[in-house]
Amino acid sequence: MTKTKKKKVKSGRRKIDLEKDQQQYLTTLLIVLGLLILFGYLIFQKNGFNTSKRAN
């Protein structure tokens, strides 16, 4: 009985760890995407201003 209980606990822990890893992965992805969008927007604005200045 104790062996089966231990196995069940281990599998449960593994599932919880996987869920935590997935949550961390999603949060990190969202943060990275947000930063990329912010940097891309700033760079695009700078490039836009530079191109407009050069054109003028």
N, CA, C and O atoms as a GROMACS GRO file, in nm:
protein
  224
    1MET      N    1   0.083  -0.120   0.000
    1MET     CA    2   0.000   0.000   0.000
    1MET      C    3   0.087   0.126   0.000
    1MET      O    4   0.060   0.221  -0.073
    2THR      N    5   0.191   0.126   0.081
    2THR     CA    6   0.274   0.246   0.090
    2THR      C    7   0.343   0.273  -0.044
    2THR      O    8   0.356   0.388  -0.087
    3LYS      N    9   0.387   0.165  -0.110
    3LYS     CA   10   0.456   0.184  -0.239
    3LYS      C   11   0.362   0.249  -0.341
    3LYS      O   12   0.401   0.344  -0.409
    4THR      N   13   0.240   0.198  -0.352
    4THR     CA   14   0.146   0.255  -0.450
    4THR      C   15   0.116   0.401  -0.414
    4THR      O   16   0.108   0.486  -0.503
    5LYS      N   17   0.100   0.430  -0.284
    5LYS     CA   18   0.071   0.568  -0.242
    5LYS      C   19   0.186   0.659  -0.282
    5LYS      O   20   0.163   0.769  -0.334
    6LYS      N   21   0.309   0.615  -0.259
    6LYS     CA   22   0.425   0.696  -0.294
    6LYS      C   23   0.427   0.723  -0.444
    6LYS      O   24   0.453   0.836  -0.488
    7LYS      N   25   0.400   0.620  -0.524
    7LYS     CA   26   0.399   0.638  -0.669
    7LYS      C   27   0.294   0.741  -0.709
    7LYS      O   28   0.320   0.827  -0.794
    8LYS      N   29   0.176   0.732  -0.649
    8LYS     CA   30   0.069   0.827  -0.682
    8LYS      C   31   0.113   0.970  -0.647
    8LYS      O   32   0.089   1.063  -0.724
    9VAL      N   33   0.177   0.985  -0.532
    9VAL     CA   34   0.223   1.118  -0.489
    9VAL      C   35   0.326   1.170  -0.588
    9VAL      O   36   0.322   1.287  -0.627
   10LYS      N   37   0.419   1.084  -0.629
   10LYS     CA   38   0.523   1.126  -0.723
   10LYS      C   39   0.461   1.173  -0.854
   10LYS      O   40   0.497   1.278  -0.907
   11SER      N   41   0.367   1.094  -0.908
   11SER     CA   42   0.302   1.131  -1.034
   11SER      C   43   0.229   1.264  -1.017
   11SER      O   44   0.231   1.349  -1.106
   12GLY      N   45   0.163   1.282  -0.900
   12GLY     CA   46   0.092   1.407  -0.874
   12GLY      C   47   0.190   1.523  -0.871
   12GLY      O   48   0.163   1.629  -0.928
   13ARG      N   49   0.303   1.504  -0.804
   13ARG     CA   50   0.404   1.610  -0.798
   13ARG      C   51   0.455   1.643  -0.938
   13ARG      O   52   0.471   1.760  -0.972
   14ARG      N   53   0.480   1.541  -1.017
   14ARG     CA   54   0.528   1.564  -1.153
   14ARG      C   55   0.427   1.646  -1.232
   14ARG      O   56   0.465   1.738  -1.305
   15LYS      N   57   0.299   1.613  -1.217
   15LYS     CA   58   0.195   1.688  -1.289
   15LYS      C   59   0.195   1.834  -1.244
   15LYS      O   60   0.186   1.924  -1.327
   16ILE      N   61   0.207   1.856  -1.113
   16ILE     CA   62   0.208   1.993  -1.060
   16ILE      C   63   0.331   2.067  -1.115
   16ILE      O   64   0.321   2.182  -1.156
   17ASP      N   65   0.447   2.000  -1.115
   17ASP     CA   66   0.569   2.062  -1.166
   17ASP      C   67   0.551   2.100  -1.312
   17ASP      O   68   0.590   2.209  -1.354
   18LEU      N   69   0.491   2.010  -1.392
   18LEU     CA   70   0.468   2.039  -1.534
   18LEU      C   71   0.378   2.161  -1.548
   18LEU      O   72   0.404   2.249  -1.631
   19GLU      N   73   0.272   2.167  -1.468
   19GLU     CA   74   0.181   2.281  -1.474
   19GLU      C   75   0.254   2.409  -1.439
   19GLU      O   76   0.236   2.512  -1.504
   20LYS      N   77   0.339   2.404  -1.335
   20LYS     CA   78   0.416   2.522  -1.296
   20LYS      C   79   0.510   2.563  -1.409
   20LYS      O   80   0.520   2.681  -1.441
   21ASP      N   81   0.578   2.466  -1.469
   21ASP     CA   82   0.670   2.495  -1.579
   21ASP      C   83   0.594   2.560  -1.694
   21ASP      O   84   0.642   2.657  -1.754
   22GLN      N   85   0.475   2.507  -1.727
   22GLN     CA   86   0.396   2.564  -1.836
   22GLN      C   87   0.357   2.707  -1.805
   22GLN      O   88   0.365   2.794  -1.892
   23GLN      N   89   0.315   2.734  -1.680
   23GLN     CA   90   0.277   2.869  -1.641
   23GLN      C   91   0.397   2.963  -1.653
   23GLN      O   92   0.384   3.073  -1.707
   24GLN      N   93   0.513   2.920  -1.603
   24GLN     CA   94   0.634   3.002  -1.612
   24GLN      C   95   0.669   3.026  -1.758
   24GLN      O   96   0.706   3.137  -1.795
   25TYR      N   97   0.659   2.922  -1.843
   25TYR     CA   98   0.690   2.934  -1.986
   25TYR      C   99   0.598   3.036  -2.051
   25TYR      O  100   0.642   3.119  -2.130
   26LEU      N  101   0.468   3.029  -2.018
   26LEU     CA  102   0.371   3.122  -2.077
   26LEU      C  103   0.399   3.265  -2.031
   26LEU      O  104   0.397   3.358  -2.111
   27THR      N  105   0.426   3.282  -1.902
   27THR     CA  106   0.453   3.417  -1.850
   27THR      C  107   0.580   3.474  -1.913
   27THR      O  108   0.583   3.590  -1.951
   28THR      N  109   0.684   3.392  -1.924
   28THR     CA  110   0.808   3.440  -1.985
   28THR      C  111   0.785   3.475  -2.132
   28THR      O  112   0.837   3.575  -2.181
   29LEU      N  113   0.706   3.394  -2.202
   29LEU     CA  114   0.675   3.422  -2.343
   29LEU      C  115   0.603   3.555  -2.354
   29LEU      O  116   0.637   3.637  -2.440
   30LEU      N  117   0.504   3.578  -2.267
   30LEU     CA  118   0.428   3.704  -2.271
   30LEU      C  119   0.521   3.822  -2.245
   30LEU      O  120   0.512   3.924  -2.313
   31ILE      N  121   0.609   3.810  -2.146
   31ILE     CA  122   0.702   3.918  -2.113
   31ILE      C  123   0.795   3.945  -2.231
   31ILE      O  124   0.815   4.060  -2.270
   32VAL      N  125   0.850   3.839  -2.289
   32VAL     CA  126   0.942   3.854  -2.403
   32VAL      C  127   0.870   3.918  -2.521
   32VAL      O  128   0.923   4.008  -2.585
   33LEU      N  129   0.747   3.872  -2.549
   33LEU     CA  130   0.670   3.929  -2.660
   33LEU      C  131   0.642   4.076  -2.635
   33LEU      O  132   0.655   4.158  -2.725
   34GLY      N  133   0.604   4.110  -2.512
   34GLY     CA  134   0.577   4.249  -2.478
   34GLY      C  135   0.701   4.336  -2.499
   34GLY      O  136   0.692   4.445  -2.556
   35LEU      N  137   0.816   4.288  -2.454
   35LEU     CA  138   0.940   4.364  -2.470
   35LEU      C  139   0.974   4.378  -2.618
   35LEU      O  140   1.013   4.486  -2.662
   36LEU      N  141   0.960   4.270  -2.694
   36LEU     CA  142   0.989   4.276  -2.838
   36LEU      C  143   0.899   4.378  -2.906
   36LEU      O  144   0.945   4.455  -2.990
   37ILE      N  145   0.770   4.378  -2.871
   37ILE     CA  146   0.676   4.472  -2.932
   37ILE      C  147   0.716   4.615  -2.896
   37ILE      O  148   0.715   4.703  -2.982
   38LEU      N  149   0.750   4.638  -2.768
   38LEU     CA  150   0.790   4.772  -2.725
   38LEU      C  151   0.915   4.818  -2.800
   38LEU      O  152   0.918   4.928  -2.856
   39PHE      N  153   1.019   4.733  -2.802
   39PHE     CA  154   1.142   4.769  -2.871
   39PHE      C  155   1.118   4.788  -3.020
   39PHE      O  156   1.168   4.883  -3.080
   40GLY      N  157   1.040   4.698  -3.080
   40GLY     CA  158   1.009   4.710  -3.222
   40GLY      C  159   0.936   4.840  -3.252
   40GLY      O  160   0.965   4.905  -3.352
   41TYR      N  161   0.843   4.877  -3.166
   41TYR     CA  162   0.767   5.002  -3.184
   41TYR      C  163   0.860   5.122  -3.175
   41TYR      O  164   0.852   5.213  -3.257
   42LEU      N  165   0.949   5.122  -3.073
   42LEU     CA  166   1.042   5.234  -3.057
   42LEU      C  167   1.137   5.242  -3.177
   42LEU      O  168   1.159   5.350  -3.231
   43ILE      N  169   1.193   5.128  -3.217
   43ILE     CA  170   1.286   5.127  -3.331
   43ILE      C  171   1.214   5.172  -3.457
   43ILE      O  172   1.269   5.248  -3.536
   44PHE      N  173   1.089   5.125  -3.476
   44PHE     CA  174   1.011   5.164  -3.594
   44PHE      C  175   0.988   5.315  -3.593
   44PHE      O  176   1.000   5.379  -3.697
   45GLN      N  177   0.955   5.371  -3.478
   45GLN     CA  178   0.935   5.516  -3.468
   45GLN      C  179   1.064   5.589  -3.503
   45GLN      O  180   1.062   5.683  -3.582
   46LYS      N  181   1.176   5.545  -3.445
   46LYS     CA  182   1.306   5.609  -3.472
   46LYS      C  183   1.338   5.601  -3.621
   46LYS      O  184   1.376   5.700  -3.682
   47ASN      N  185   1.322   5.482  -3.678
   47ASN     CA  186   1.350   5.465  -3.821
   47ASN      C  187   1.258   5.553  -3.904
   47ASN      O  188   1.301   5.612  -4.003
   48GLY      N  189   1.133   5.561  -3.864
   48GLY     CA  190   1.037   5.644  -3.936
   48GLY      C  191   1.080   5.789  -3.934
   48GLY      O  192   1.078   5.857  -4.036
   49PHE      N  193   1.121   5.838  -3.816
   49PHE     CA  194   1.167   5.976  -3.804
   49PHE      C  195   1.294   5.996  -3.888
   49PHE      O  196   1.307   6.097  -3.957
   50ASN      N  197   1.386   5.900  -3.880
   50ASN     CA  198   1.511   5.912  -3.955
   50ASN      C  199   1.483   5.917  -4.105
   50ASN      O  200   1.539   6.000  -4.176
   51THR      N  201   1.397   5.829  -4.153
   51THR     CA  202   1.367   5.825  -4.296
   51THR      C  203   1.299   5.955  -4.339
   51THR      O  204   1.327   6.007  -4.446
   52SER      N  205   1.208   6.007  -4.254
   52SER     CA  206   1.139   6.131  -4.289
   52SER      C  207   1.239   6.246  -4.294
   52SER      O  208   1.231   6.332  -4.382
   53LYS      N  209   1.333   6.249  -4.200
   53LYS     CA  210   1.435   6.355  -4.198
   53LYS      C  211   1.523   6.344  -4.323
   53LYS      O  212   1.553   6.444  -4.389
   54ARG      N  213   1.564   6.221  -4.354
   54ARG     CA  214   1.649   6.202  -4.471
   54ARG      C  215   1.575   6.241  -4.598
   54ARG      O  216   1.632   6.303  -4.688
   55ALA      N  217   1.448   6.205  -4.605
   55ALA     CA  218   1.369   6.238  -4.724
   55ALA      C  219   1.358   6.390  -4.738
   55ALA      O  220   1.368   6.444  -4.848
   56ASN      N  221   1.336   6.458  -4.624
   56ASN     CA  222   1.324   6.604  -4.630
   56ASN      C  223   1.460   6.666  -4.661
   56ASN      O  224   1.472   6.788  -4.670
   0.00000   0.00000   0.00000
